[in-house]
Amino acid sequence: MDIGNMLREARQARGLSLEQAEEETKIRRKYLEALEEEAFDVLPGRVYVRGFLRNYARFLGLDAEALVARFEEMFPLEETQPVTQPLAGVEKKLRLSWPSGRLAYVATGLLLAVLLLWGAGWLFGFTRHAAYDDQGRGQPVVSQDRHAGTPDRPFPGNSGRTQNAPTSTGTENRSPEGVHLVLNVTDETCWMRVVVDGKTMFTGEVAANQSKSFQAREHIWVKLGNAGVVNVRVNGRDLGVLGDRGQVVSREFSASTQG
């Protein structure tokens, strides 16, 4: 059984609400709900996930260490190669190959300066490329660490324009092929998960006055942790909110039904 289901069933078996569990454990309700939904990226970090999971499991009378071990098994921490090793190797080669004296110091300094300039240019180009992708496509990119997504964008100031205005170039007012979904968080915050054509494109928490936009060929599945504060638009049609504040709602939009 999954971690979230074990926690939820143990709490319900004790006849406890999330508010009561929050009062007893001193863990905020949104973090308890994230543990039960296995939305671990809502929590500040892995240390908090392990600590909250251990305390919540003990409070519910479960095997805390077994659940923490299960979490580590399901979401292993990826090891990264220290970035200092290549530079250390370069410095060692320089010490062995360059002749002694002032010429060695000058050549070493020039080489390090070239490396620094190359690194700065690469970082600048990568940042511009990421910003271009974010503005051009309007879709989040999921990185290998499972937490990366496109930066939150504020509400468009022209949301009141009609869909058929001939001078508009925004993606909301075009007639997209497939399914075009825009999620606007109007108040508080909302955790959400979005799956586009079978691929998870975004998982995380979106702050108030921020929006997310997604494009699919066939279908989009979305899960909202606070449905009452999210305004939903599909292919330019305003659907309003899908539920009440604090309500968890899942919905799928298909190209065959949204044309």
Buried (B, 14 or more C-beta within 10 A) or exposed (E): EEBBEBBBBBBEEEEBEBEEBBEEBEBEBBBBBBBBBBBBBBBEEEEBBBBBBBBBBBBBEBEBEEBBEBBEEEBEEEEEEEEEEEEEEBBEEBEEEBEEEEEBEEBBEEBBEEEEEEEEEEEEEEEEEEEEBBEEBBBBEBEEEBEEBBEBBEBBEEBEBEBEEEEBEBBBBEEBEBBBBBBBBBEBBBBBBBBBBEEEBBBBBBEBEBBBBBBBEEBBBBBBBBBBBBBBBBBBEEEEBBBEEBEBBEBEBBBEEBE
